[in-house]
Amino acid sequence: MNDKIENKLLELLNKASKSNEIPVAAIIEKNGKIISCGYNKRVKKHDVTSHAEIIAIRKAEKKIKDWRLNGYNMHVTLEPCSMCKTIIKESRLDNCFYYVNKPNSAKEYTKTIICYKQTNYSKIYEKILQKMFKKIRK
C-alpha cells in the first residue's frame, strides 16, 4: 500500500472518530490512484447501510458510471461485516484488503432473520426470474 492511501485512510478514520462514528474507512483505487473513499456515517445519516465500504462503492459506481468494479481494489481499515462482504463480492472488486481483524468476530450477531420459505408461488417466481436472467444474459 502506498503512503497516499495510508494517509487518506488515517484522515478518514479521524473524520469518523470526530463524528462519533465507529472509525472505519474505505478507499477504492486502481493502480494506486484513489477513485473513491468513505467512512462510517450510520449515526449521522440514521442509515444502517452507511458503512464505509458501501459509501466508497456507491461513489466509485457513480464516478465510473458502472456498478461493475472489475480492475479496482478496496482498502478498508477493519474487516468488513457480512453485509459489506456480500456487497464487495457483488460489486466485482478485484481485491479487498483489510488491515485490522474484527474484535470478537466469533461473537458477531448471528440471529437468522432471512430464511427460505417455499410457497405455491415459488415455482412461478423462479420461472419469472429465470426468464428475466435468460433475457438479460443473451
Buried (B, 14 or more C-beta within 10 A) or exposed (E): EEEEBEEBBEEBBEBBEEEEBEBBBBBBBBEEEBBBBBBBBBEEEEEEEBBBBBBBBBBBBEEBEEEEBEEBBBBBBBBBBEEBBEBBEEBEBEEBEBEEEEEEEEEEEEEEEEEEEEEEEEEEEEEEEEEEEEEEEE
